[in-house]
């Protein structure tokens, strides 16, 4: 009896230390959870994104993207994961030539099928890319779009400015066939993919990823001596 009491008295400090450590860990978790909640609140926009059938957790992903572009981080870096779903069927994507000259409805249906068969994890967001090529913005202002015989997914725009005093200000050519086709492309895609996928706008030339501060203008908009 005396020995067991003595043993318990010797164990009390250890149990007390373990209890204090447990309380410290619980308090740290609560603090971290509260900090994450406050960060989430700080990056909530005035309007919540419309839910997407292919991305049920879009609201949370949008908050993390808002934090990223604000130079902040909620509780971890941005993570984008895509993978085929179980039993997914392989869907052939479209190339630049098909989007510029092919059947738009068929292109959209294939994009929809690809979205249905893809898992979007983390901050990956289902989106349909509408583009006719890297320098399409230059083409919309009057440049000529040229194609490679070796690849339907390669094109470029030819420089067309000879005199900047006559070329400026640059503007979209509302009657350009490819510009009218792009508007039609967006209308059809918006109707077919509503509530399922986002539509991405045309990218500025040479841009891959977030916008850069000193982005070069379209190659075709440069004068001939600056096109290289």
C-alpha positions in Angstrom: 0.0 0.0 0.0 2.7 2.5 1.0 4.7 1.5 -2.0 1.8 2.1 -4.4 1.1 5.5 -2.8 4.7 6.5 -3.2 4.7 5.3 -6.8 1.6 7.4 -7.5 3.2 10.5 -6.0 6.3 10.0 -8.2 4.0 9.8 -11.3 2.0 12.9 -10.5 4.6 15.4 -11.9 4.9 13.3 -15.1 1.1 13.2 -15.5 0.9 16.9 -14.8 3.5 17.6 -17.4 1.7 15.4 -20.0 -1.6 17.2 -19.2 0.0 20.6 -19.7 1.5 19.5 -23.0 -1.8 18.2 -24.2 -3.6 21.4 -23.2 -0.8 23.3 -25.1 -1.4 21.3 -28.3 -5.2 21.7 -28.1 -4.7 25.5 -27.6 -2.3 25.6 -30.6 -4.8 23.7 -32.8 -7.6 26.1 -31.8 -5.4 29.1 -32.5 -4.4 27.7 -35.9 -8.0 27.0 -36.8 -9.1 30.4 -35.7 -6.3 32.0 -37.8 -7.3 30.0 -40.9 -11.0 31.0 -40.4 -10.0 34.7 -40.1 -7.8 34.4 -43.2 -10.7 32.8 -45.1 -13.0 35.6 -44.1 -10.5 38.2 -45.2 -10.4 36.8 -48.7 -14.2 36.3 -49.2 -15.4 38.4 -52.1 -18.6 40.3 -52.1 -20.1 37.7 -54.3 -19.7 33.9 -53.9 -18.8 32.0 -57.1 -21.6 30.1 -58.7 -21.3 26.4 -57.8 -19.9 24.1 -60.5 -21.1 20.5 -60.9 -17.5 19.4 -61.6 -16.1 21.3 -58.6 -18.3 21.2 -55.5 -15.8 22.9 -53.3 -15.3 25.9 -55.7 -16.0 28.4 -52.9 -13.1 27.3 -50.8 -10.8 27.1 -53.8 -11.8 30.6 -54.9 -10.8 32.0 -51.4 -7.4 30.4 -51.7 -6.9 31.9 -55.2 -7.9 35.3 -53.9 -5.3 35.0 -51.1 -2.7 33.9 -53.6 -3.2 36.8 -55.9 -3.2 39.1 -52.9 0.3 37.8 -52.0 -1.1 35.9 -49.0 -1.5 32.3 -48.0 -4.3 30.9 -45.9 -2.7 27.8 -44.4 -0.8 26.1 -47.3 0.5 26.8 -50.8 -1.9 26.5 -53.8 -2.2 22.9 -55.0 -3.7 21.9 -58.3 -4.4 18.2 -58.9 -6.2 16.7 -61.9 -6.6 13.0 -62.6 -8.9 10.8 -64.7 -11.9 9.5 -62.8 -12.4 5.7 -62.3 -13.6 4.3 -65.6 -13.0 7.5 -67.4 -13.1 7.4 -71.2 -10.2 9.1 -73.1 -11.5 12.2 -74.9 -9.5 13.7 -77.8 -8.9 17.4 -77.2 -9.2 20.1 -79.8 -6.3 22.0 -81.4 -6.0 25.6 -82.5 -7.0 24.8 -86.1 -10.2 23.0 -85.1 -11.2 25.9 -82.9 -10.5 28.4 -85.6 -12.0 26.5 -88.5 -13.8 23.4 -87.3 -17.2 22.5 -85.8 -17.6 24.6 -82.6 -20.3 22.5 -81.1 -18.2 19.4 -81.5 -15.2 21.1 -79.9 -17.4 22.2 -76.9 -18.9 18.7 -76.5 -15.5 17.2 -76.3 -14.5 19.8 -73.7 -17.5 19.0 -71.7 -16.8 15.2 -71.9 -13.3 15.8 -70.7 -14.5 17.8 -67.7 -17.0 15.1 -66.7 -14.2 12.5 -66.7 -11.7 14.5 -64.7 -11.2 14.8 -60.9 -10.3 18.4 -59.9 -8.5 18.4 -56.5 -7.2 21.2 -54.4 -7.4 24.5 -56.3 -7.7 22.9 -59.7 -10.8 24.4 -61.4 -12.6 22.9 -64.4 -12.3 25.4 -67.2 -12.7 25.4 -71.0 -10.0 27.3 -72.9 -11.3 29.2 -75.9 -8.3 30.2 -78.0 -7.3 30.3 -81.7 -3.6 30.7 -81.0 -0.9 32.5 -79.1 -1.1 35.8 -81.0 -4.9 35.9 -81.5 -5.2 39.4 -79.9 -2.8 40.8 -82.6 -4.9 39.1 -85.2 -8.1 40.7 -83.9 -6.4 44.1 -84.4 -5.6 43.4 -88.0 -2.6 41.0 -88.2 -2.6 37.9 -90.5 -2.8 34.5 -88.8 -0.3 32.0 -90.2 -0.3 28.2 -89.8 2.4 25.5 -89.9 2.0 22.7 -92.3 3.6 20.4 -89.7 1.2 21.1 -86.8 -2.4 22.1 -86.6 -1.7 23.3 -83.1 1.0 25.8 -84.1 0.3 29.3 -85.6 1.6 32.8 -85.3 0.8 36.3 -86.5 2.7 38.3 -89.1 4.0 41.8 -88.2 1.8 44.4 -89.9 2.7 47.8 -88.5 4.8 50.0 -91.0 4.0 53.4 -89.5 3.1 53.7 -85.8 1.7 57.2 -86.4 -0.9 55.7 -88.7 -1.4 52.4 -86.7 -2.3 54.0 -83.4 -4.6 53.8 -81.6 -4.9 50.0 -82.0 -8.4 48.6 -81.8 -10.3 45.4 -82.3 -11.7 44.9 -85.8 -15.3 44.2 -85.1 -15.9 42.8 -88.6 -12.9 40.4 -88.5 -14.1 36.9 -89.2 -12.1 35.3 -86.4 -13.3 38.0 -83.9 -17.0 37.3 -84.8 -16.3 33.5 -84.6 -14.8 34.0 -81.1 -17.9 35.8 -79.9 -20.0 33.0 -81.3 -17.7 30.5 -79.6 -18.2 32.1 -76.2 -22.0 32.3 -76.6 -22.3 28.6 -77.4 -19.8 27.5 -74.8 -21.5 29.7 -72.1 -24.9 28.1 -72.9 -23.6 24.5 -73.0 -21.2 24.6 -70.0 -23.2 26.8 -67.6 -22.9 25.5 -64.0 -20.3 22.9 -65.0 -17.1 24.7 -66.2 -15.6 28.1 -66.3 -14.7 29.8 -69.6 -11.1 31.2 -69.8 -10.5 34.5 -71.7 -7.9 34.7 -74.5 -4.4 35.0 -73.0 -2.1 37.9 -73.9 0.6 36.6 -76.3 3.5 34.8 -74.7 1.7 34.7 -71.3 1.7 31.4 -69.4 0.6 31.8 -65.8 -0.2 35.0 -63.8 0.0 38.3 -65.6 3.5 39.8 -65.6 4.0 43.5 -64.8 5.9 44.3 -67.9 4.1 42.1 -70.5 5.4 42.5 -74.1 2.7 43.5 -76.6 1.7 41.0 -79.4 4.6 40.2 -81.7 2.6 41.2 -84.7 1.9 44.6 -83.3 5.6 45.4 -83.2 7.1 47.2 -86.2 9.0 44.9 -88.6 12.3 46.0 -87.2 11.2 44.9 -83.7 9.4 41.6 -84.6 12.3 39.3 -83.7 
